[in-house]
Amino acid sequence: MSSAKAVKEETSRKKFKVPHVYIILLTVVAICAVLTYLVPAGHYERVAGPGGRMIVDPDSFQNIAQTPVGLFDFLLAVPKGMVEIAEIIFFIFIVGGSFGVVNATGAIEAGIGKITKKMAGKERAIIPIVMILFSLGGAIFGMAEETLPFVPIMVTLAIALGFDSLTGAGIVLAGAGAGFAAAFMNPFTVGVAQGIAELPLFSGMGYRIFCYVSMLALTVAFIYWYAGRVKKDPSRSLMHDIDKTREEVLDLSVMKEFTTSHQLVLLVLAGTMVLLVFGVMQYGWYIQEISALFLGMAILTGIVGKLGFNGFAINLAEGMAALTTGALVVGFARAILVVLTQGNILDTILFGAATAVASLPSIFSAMGMYVFQCLLNFIVPSGSGQAAVSMPIMAPLGDLVGVTRQVAVLAYQFGDGISNIFTPTSGYFMAGLALAKIPWDRWAKWFLPLILLQYLLGAILVTIAHFIKLGPF
């Protein structure tokens, strides 16, 4: 009887298999296409705002002729999405291929072996230290795409220290994400939003720093706790079955000797990271420049790592091939925005949400703005893009409903930032998962408790800001 029950339970588990991420995204795209038949098409005029950025004219909304997305346009949305987000897709390929070259030299394996032995007994101490560094990058200069090269390094290190790939990716993505969501001087979110709201640049700094410390403490505590559980019992990891099959998993009992060649490779890698930070901060480097930097790193690594010309090319190609599925996910996700834009219902959704917020009692208006921004980020994951779309409406709306413009900016900031490492429409996040070789459904299940806590914390901080009339206005 018990044997039959076990077989039945096993069969039941097989029936409820989580759909592939391509199926999930195509379903969402299809739903959006259907909505273009049901939701009235609408349009806001765009005008030049602060710094020449095109922003929404909040008084210009009007309904236009319906432009439904048909079957062929639905199919076309995916290749269009691939084209629109091509630089991120190829960025994933180049960075993945570059780390394929680095891994082939054995330098990371040998270097991590030394670190692991030195950290014996105090492995978790590295988590808060590294997360604070990444969070400062997110809080000060909006570090997001720039975190991607660090993901495969931290995943390999985390596994070697007895944790799992979720811990390694979380240290980078959640660390920078916490700083990004509660940034105190990110020019791409706080700066743009305050400029549109006509607030003094980086005003409200004191309260924002309090928000940053609160969000970071929550995020670090969650990952520190989770890492401890996995360290004690690796089977608790949601990635246990996949991590066991990774080629990057290190056997400390047969560690390679840390040679001069390995040291030179790691020196090239460290120099690349320094150049990355310098280039982003000093010259405003973005995806293409960073891609070029890592291609150069791969070439130099192949030379000092003594791989030879063919060895360099073969490992570059293998590194790219390993990330094909994850890289193309970014294009599938972009198709959602393609359909909403082509169907002209994105502005209608924006108008409807603003109207709903305006009808709320004053005490709930700030929370209504926060919820709206949280939902909008699943459609428009770009921080500055979301500011350009929503803040021209939310700032004057706040004046009408008794919410200060500073609180409106704070609601946007949390709404924009918290879900950036959860929603599959976030290009850099999906790129990070591809580099970490973590399926989105595994990450979503792991990250869900933390994102709910972050949303709750964000709601509390917005409510406090509303009650203290965070200003100057």
PyMOL commands that set and color helices and strands:
alter all, ss='L'
color gray80, all
select helices_A, chain A and resi 2-15+21-38+50-52+71-84+86-105+107-118+123-141+145-147+150-160+165-181+187-196+205-232+234-236+240-243+252-254+260-283+287-304+308-321+324-342+346-358+362-376+383-401+405-421+427-436+440-467
alter helices_A, ss='H'
color red, helices_A
select strands_A, chain A and resi 42-43+46-48+54-56+62-63
alter strands_A, ss='S'
color yellow, strands_A
deselect
rebuild
show_as cartoon
